[in-house]
Structure formats: C-alpha cells, structure tokens
C-alpha cells in the first residue's frame, strides 16, 4: 500500500466507525475459530499497523501471535502500538512457518492485495493444522471499484462466490460467510456510480477514511455504531451474502 495509507490507518483504526464496525463483525468468527483451543497459534497475514493483533490479544490473551507483513513501515507501526506478537517481514506467498503449525490465520483486507490469490490460499492451507481455521475479509463487487481501491493497491474486488472458490480449490472448507457494511451498500453503490459518471473521483493520493469536524464526527460515529450493532445481530440469524465487503471463516478438514 501507499505509505500515506498506513499513516491514515494508524491514526484512525482504533476509533474510526468503519474499523470498529469491522471488528464487531469479525469477533464472532474469531471466537468460532479459536474456541476450545488452549494457547492457539494465530498468524495475522498482512497485519498492517496492528489493530487486529490487538483484537485477538484482547479476546484470547493466551494466544501465541505472529504478525506478518511485507512492508517494514507497517511493522514499525505495530511496534509503536506495543504489540506483544512476534513480527516477521515476509510475503504471504512464502510464509516462514512449518507446515501444519498454525491454529488460525487472520487475513483481513489482505487477499485482494495479492495478484496470485490461488497460490496464496494454497500457502494458507499448507501452514494450517488439520482442523485449523482462516478468518478473512475482502472487498466485494467489482462494480464498486474506486480510487480508494487503486490507492490501496488492490488487485481486485471479489465477485460473489469467488473467494469461496479459491479456498475450496486449496482444500479448505467454508463454513461461515456473510456480508459487512450491507446496510449502506445501496448508498455507497449510488455515490460511486455518480462519481464515475461525473468524474468527481476521490482526490489522487487519498483513502476513503476521513473524519468530520467535532460534533458532526461524533454524530456519525454514534449513527454507525447503531448500524453495525444491527448488522452484527442480523448476520446471526439471516443468510446475508451481500455487502461492501465479504467476511468468512473456513477450515482445513481433519
């Protein structure tokens, strides 16, 4: 990613409504992946600036964590956060880990950065223990492509069922999946369509993450907290397969 993107994420990810909402919906998938495992080995591939390492530590303080990222500056932000995880600079395509050594791989908004996602999911399958899980999220719908995707160095946004197919090809079995940010999907699709037609795209060299001044920002955060609270309840009882992003849990069969 662009260095500015890491800077933006480090400044916002602990309190910004999008990041907080994502963590709210990811948490149950992590719980399902790690239940009944004492001191699990958890590897965050594409750990970025470290907020997901913090999430895992808060929910599973006995977990032995490894954060992997190819960018040294991202790992530097993890150090600044005081992360206790072991940090490794490496490619997700060639993880410096023994085969069948990992209980859970966390790959949140990372797979879309890799050109050869088939090779990546095979590498995930290699290092997972039999019964081990992967918890992943990716941006959905190619039609939502925007300057934000380009600035983040995304290779693709995923079509429906595409990521599931990659994981299945690698020998993994998808057992949970749902959309994220699905309440706002129609509005986001409309705004991005309008921008494409009017050529009023996001300014070059920026992400979609921003804060409004003072009270307006507080109102937005409160409103979005309610939206993602509703989404977290909805996905428990409804098969919601659409959203700005897709989240899933898969495992390597024993």
N, C-alpha and C positions, 0 to 999 in steps of 0.2 A: 504494500500500500504506500501511498504518498506519506512523507513524514508528517505533514500537517494533519493527516487523518489520525495518526497515533496521538498527536498532541490534543486534538479535539476529543478523542475518546478518553484519554487520561483525565481531562478536565471535567468531563460530563458523566462518565459511566456510573459513578456511584449514586447520582441523584436525578439524572435525566429520566423523564417519564418512559421513553422507549426502552432504555436499558433495564429499568426497574420492572416494566411490564414483561419483558422477555424473561427475566429471571423468575418472575412469579409463575410463568407457564412452564419453564424448564424444570423447576424444582421437583414437581411430581414425577417427571421422567427419571431424574437422578435418583429419587427415592426408590423407584421401582427397580432401577438398575443395580442399586447397591444394598438393598435390604438383605439382612441376614448374612452379610459378609463382614467379618472382623478384620480391621486394618486393610481395607482393599487398596490395590494399586490402581491409581487413577491417572491417566495421561491426558492432559489438555493439549491437543494438537492445534497449532495456530493460536496460542494462548494470548497473543496480543499484549495489552497492557495490564492484564491480570485480574480483572474483576470476577471472572468465572472461577479462577483458582480460589478466590476469597469465598465465593458462594459454596463451593464444595467443602472447604475447610469449616465453614460455619455449620453446615449440616452434618458433616462427617469428620469430626476433629481427629479421628484415629486414622484417616486415610493417608496413605503414602503417595504424595502427588509429584508428578513430573510435568513441568511446563515446557513445551517445545515450540519454538518459533525460529524462522529463518532470519528474521531481522533483529540485529543486536540492539537497536534502539528500543524495540518493543520489550525485550527482556530487561533493558535498563529501567523502563517504567515499572516493571514487576518488582525489581529490586527496591525502587523508591517507595513502593507500596508496603514494603516489608514482608513480602511473601515468604513463607517458610518452605515452599515447594522447591525441589531441585529444578534448576533451569538449564535447558540444553538448547544450543543453537544448532538446528538441523532441519532438513527438509522432511515434510510429511511423507514423501515418497520413499524415503530411506531412513526409517526410524532406528536409532541406535539402541534397540531393545531386543531382547531374546524372544524367539517365537513362543507363543502361548504363555506369556508372562504378565499380562495385563488384565485386570478385572473389568475396567471400564475405560473407554475412550470418549472424551468430550471433544466434539468438533462443531463449535458454534460459529456460524457465519464464516467458515473457512473453506469448505469443499469447493465452493464456487470460485475460489482464487486459483485453483489448480487446473491446468489445461487437461491433463490426463486423469480424469476422475476415476476411471476404471482401475488404473494402476494404484491409485490412492486407496480405494476401498479394498483392493486385494492386500495392500500392506496393512491396513487396519485388521483385516481378518487374520493375517499371519501372526500378529502380536497378541491378539485376544486369546485368553484361555477358553477352552470349551465351556460354554455357559456364560462367558463374558459378554458385556453389552457395549453398544455405542449409542450415545445420545448426541443428536446432530440437529442443526438448523441451517436452512439455506433460503435465499430469496426466491420467490415464486413468480411465475408468469413472465415470459419473455416480453410481452407487450407492456410491462411496467418498466422496461429498461429506461434509465435516466442518466444525466451527467453524474449523479451520485455513484452509480454503478461503475462508470468509467473511472472516476477519481479513486474509487476503492480498488481498482484493478480487478474487478470481477470478470471472469471469462464467460459467464452465462447467468441467466436466471432460469430456474428449473421449471419444466413443464410438469403437469400433473402425472404422477407415477414414475417420473424419470429417475429420481434419486432412489426410490424403492427398487427399481430395476437394476441399478448399479450395485446396490448392496446385495440383492439376490444373486446376481451374477458372481459375486465374490464369495458366495457360500453362506451369507448371513440371512437371518430370518427376521423380517419386520413384524413387530408385534404391537406397536402403538404408533399412531401418527395423527396429527391434527394441524390445523392452520393456526397462525398467530397474526394478530392485528387484522382480523377479519371484519370487525365492525366498521373500520374505516376504509376497507377495501374499495367500495364504490366511489367514495370521495377522492381517494388517492388516485384511482384509475382515471377519474374525470379530470383532475388537476394535471396529471402528467400528459393526458391526451391534449388538453388545451395548450400546454406549454410546447408540445411538439408542433402543433398547428400554428401557433403564434410565434414560434421560435424564441420565446421568452424563457430560455432554459436556465437552470441553476448556474450561477456565475462559475466560470472556469476556476479550478483550484479550490473547491469547497465541497463540503458534505451536506447532507440533509439535516444534520444535527445542529440545532440552534436553541437559544433561549431568548425569550421576550423580556422586556424591561419589567422589573419589580413585580407589582401586583398582577399584571397580565400573565406573567410566567407562573405565579402561584396558582392562579385560576386554572390555567392549562394543566398543570401538574395534578391538581385535585380532580379535574374532569377526567383525565386519562387514567388516574388511579381507579376511578369507578368503572371505566370501560374495561380495563384489564382484569379487574376483580370479576366483572360479569363474564369475560372470556374464560377465565380460569374455572368458573363454575360450569359454563356451557360445554366445554370440551370433556367434562367428566361424564356427561350423560347423552351427548349428541355426537354423531359421526361427522364432525365438521372438517372437511377436507380442503377448504379454501382459505386464503388469507394472503397478506402481503408477503408473508414468509411461511415456510413449512417446517414443522418440528416432528421428530420421530425418535423412537427407540427401536433398536434391532439387537439381536444377539447371535452369537456363534453357537449352533446346536452342539450338544454334547455328543 
